[in-house]
Amino acid sequence: MDIRVQSVKFDADEKLLAFVNKKVDKLSKFFDGFLKADVTLSLLPDELNKEVKIRLQVPGDDIYVTRKAKSFEDAVVDCTDVLKGQLVKMKEKKFGK
């Protein structure tokens, strides 16, 4: 799976990029048909000042999730949890239980 990480208004360090790649790559366990994953990390001026957007390109559909948190790691974990549930639901719908 091709994972592309983009950071807006800051430069992401290697530890954060490795964490994002590891978490998003684990999603391939739940659905095999990934084409690409686009991850956008951005800083916001409000209280929950970190935002993560993940877009998965799967055959037939795109799945898009956005989460805000106080740290990028928490937002990534929240996004991947939601995506995991959506992928399991999509797989059951497509292939049966």
N, C-alpha and C positions, 0 to 999 in steps of 0.2 A: 504494500500500500504506500502511496506517495503522500507524505505529510508535509505541508508547507506552513511554516509559522511566520507570522508577520507581527512586529511590535510597532505600535503607533505612539509617537511622542517620547520614546525612550529606547535604549539599547538593552535588549535582554541578555543576561549572562548565560554562560554555558550550562550551569546547573539547572536553571529554569527551562531552557530549551530541551535538555535531556529529560527532565521531569514530564514536560508536555508530550514529547515524543513517546515516552514509555507508556503513559496513561492512554493516549489515543491509539497507540499500536495494539494495546490489549483489547480494544473493541473488535478487532478482527476475529476474535474467538467466537463472537456472538453472531456474526454475519460475514460470509466469505466474499461477497460480491462488491467490495469497496473498489472504487476507482481512485478517489483522491479525498484527502481531508485538508480543509483550509482552517487554520486557527489564527485568530486575530486577538492580540493582547493590547489593551489600551488603558491609559490613565484617565480618570475622570476627576472633575473638580469637587465632587460632592463627598459625603461621609463614607459611603462605600466606594472607594476611589479606584478600584481595579475592576476591569470588565474583560470577560473572555467570551468570544464568539467562536463557535465551532460549526462548520458546515461539512457534512459528509455527502459525497456524491456516490450514490448507489444506483444501480440500474433501475430506471423508471422514475425515481424520485430523488430529491435532495432533502436531507434532514438538517435543520438549522436550530441551534440552541444558543441562547445568550444568558449569562449569569454574571452577577456583580457580587463582590465580596471584599473583605479587607485585605486579602492576599490573593495573589494569582493562583497559588496552589489550591486554596479552598475553592475558588471559582472553577478551576479545571476539574477537580474532583466532582463538584456538583454537576457540571456539564456532562462528564463521562457517565455518571450515574443515570442521568435522564436519558442519554443516548443509548445506554445499555438496555433500558426498558423499552425504548422505541424500536430498537433493532430486534429484540426478542419477539415483540409483538408483530413486527413486519415479517419476520421469518416464519412465525406460526401461521400467519395469514396466508403467506405465499406457499408454504410447503405442507401445511397442516401440522397438527400437534404430534 
